[in-house]
């Protein structure tokens, strides 16, 4: 793809664990303004996540695949841009896939994706209890697996586990010592996928409910999103602005 073609590629947002698509209405509006492209959210609901825990997450990945297919069909482009928030970044990684099947299906979304951007995604997790599905994904689809995709991992670092016992405990789901920085939910080192481009933003929290009324999360406003949105994906009217990620 050329830069101009990428700027028109549809954007598909994959939401966090047990989220509603409507929660990303503000982020989709901002992305549409910056890119000039069509933006949609995968219609995964909290009930889908609950059923995924019981039956396996393969159906949720299929929903991602269906949303990308729909976006490409309506847009007429060859490739889409995936933006995954939190656990949505894991679903996006499984969708771009590879040879190993997952949930009974072999996904090959790498042929249909130009960028995979994760926001506060816990890519690196130990193989225990509820985190075991992430460890399985890392075994099947390790690191930034496909050379034709630009992988960008964005990590917030506004919450220090050394100054909050509650935050420290959250981080220690992923690491042995939670006295480190992260976005209040995921420590920085867990959010950085090996082989991907990394961007750490010191003042960002995991979501709207973290950091209080003045706290910023990855999709808070246009200024915040502009700090991590790749320069080549800006619409032509924004190309004169300062370079971003």
N, C-alpha and C positions, 0 to 999 in steps of 0.2 A: 504493500500500500504506500502511496505517496502521502505526504503530510496533509494535503488537501482532502484526499479520500478518507484518511483517518478521522479528520475533523467532522466528517459527515457520518461516520460509523455510529450505529445506534448504541446506546449505553444501557446496560441491564444491571440493576442493583439487586444484590442478594442480602436480605436483612439478617439481623442477629437472631440468636436463639429465642424462641417464644415471642417473637415480635409480630406486629400487624403491619402489613404493607403501608397503611396510611401514615405510619410513624415517619416514613421517609419522604413525605410530600414536599417538605421544605428543601431537602437535599436534591430531589429530582428537579425541582424548579431552578435551583442554583446551577446544577450541572447543565441543564438545557440552555440557560442564559450564557454560560461560559463557552459551551461547545457549539451551540447552534444545531445540536443533534437531537433526535428523539430519545427520550429517557423513559424507561419503564421499571417497575419493581416486580420481582418474581412473586406471584400470589401465594406465598406460603404463610399459613396462619399458626397461631399457638397450638391448635389441635393437631395440625400436621406434625409439629415438632414432638408432641406427646406420643403420637402414633409411631413416629420414627424411632423413638426410644424403645418402644415395645417390639416393633416389627423390623427395625433396621432403617437406615437413612437413605436407602437406594431410591425410594419413591420421591424424596425431596430433591435428589440430584436430577431425577427425571423431570421434575417440575422446572428446574433451572434450564435443562435442555429444551423443554417445550417453549419456555419464555424467550430463549435466544432464537430458536427457529422462527417464532412468531415475529420477533423484532426484525430479523433479517428479511423475512418474506415481505413485510410491510414496507421496509426501507429500501430494499433492492441492493443492499451492500453484501459483500462477501464475508466480512468479519465484523464482530461486535467488540465492545469494551465491557469487561466485567468489573464491577465494583462490589466487593464483599465486606460487609461490616461484621466484625466479631466472628461468630461461627459461620456466617455466610461466606467468609473467605475460604473456609474448609470445603464447603459444598462447591464453591467455584473451582477449587483445585481438583476435586474429584471429577467434575464435569469436563475439564480440559483433558483429564485422564491419560490414557495410554493403553498398552496391551492388556494388563490385568483387568478382569471384570470386577465390578463392584455392585453388590446388591443384585446379582444375576444379570447385569447388563454391562457391556463393554462400551464405554463412552470415548468419543474422539473429538471432543469440543476444541482441541488445540487447532483443528483445521478451520474453526469458525471464530477464533478469538485473537485479537491483536494485542490486547493489554489485559493484565489481571492485576487489579489494585486492591490490596487488602488494608482494612482500617481496624487496628486493634484486634487482629486475629491471633489466636493462641496456636500458632503453627508448631511450636516445640512444646510437647507435653509428655509426661511420663505415662507408661502403659499401666494405668491402675484405675479401677472403679469407673467413674463417668468419663474419664479422659481417654479410656482405651480406644474409642473410635478414632480419635485424632492420631494416636500412635499407629493404628492400622493404616490410616491414610498415608502417613509418612513412610511406612514400609512399602506400600504399593506404589506410591507416586512421590518419591523423595525429591525435596528441594525444588528449585526452579527447573523443572524437567524439560521444558520445550524451548529450544533456541529461538524459534520464531515468535515467541511471546515476550513482551516486556513485562516482567514481574516487578511490581513496586509495593513494598511493605511499609506502611505508615504506622508509627508507634507513638502514642502519647506518653509523656513523662511528667505529668503535673502532680502526681501523688507519690510521695515517698513512704515506703513501707517502714522505714526506720522511725518515722514520726507518728505513726498510727498503727495500733495493734490490729484493728479491724482490717486495714489495707494489707498489712503484713500477712495475715491469715489467708486473705484471698490470693495473694501472690504465691503462698506456699502450697497451693494446689499444683503449681507448675514448677517451682524451684524449691530447693532445700532450705534456703535462707531468704525470707521475704523482705529483708531490710535493704531493698533496692528500689529504684524508680520504675514507674509504670503509669498507666492511665487510670488507676484506681480499681481495675478489674484484672488486667493482664500486664505482667511485668514486661519491660522493654525487650529483654533478651528472648522472651517467649514469642514475641510478635514479629521477629525478624527471620524470615525464611532463608535458609542457606542458599546461596547462589543468586538471590534476588537483589534488586536495588533497595537500599534501606534509607528511610527518612524518619528521624526522631524529632518530634515537636514538643518542646519542654512545657508548654502551657495547656496541653489538651488532655481531656478526660475521656473515658470510655463512651459515655452516653449522657443524655440530658440530665439524668438523675444524679450524676456524680459531680462533685465540685460546687454544689450549691447554686444559687441563682445567678452568680456571676461567672460560674465555670463554663468553659467552652469545650464542646466535643467536636469530633471530626467534621460534622456537618452543620455547625452552629450558624454560620453566615457566609456570605460571599467571600469576605476577606480570608476566613479560615480555610474554606475549600480551595481558594486560589493558591494557598501555600503548598498544597500537595498535588493539585491537578497538573498533569504533564503538559508542558508547553506545546508539544505537537498536536494536542487534542483541542486546543482553543479554536474557536471559530475565527474566521479571517478578520472580523472587526476587533478582535482582542489581541491580535498578534503583535501590536505595537507596544503592549504592556511589558513590564519587566519579566524576564525569564523565571519560570517556576521549576517544579520538579523535573 
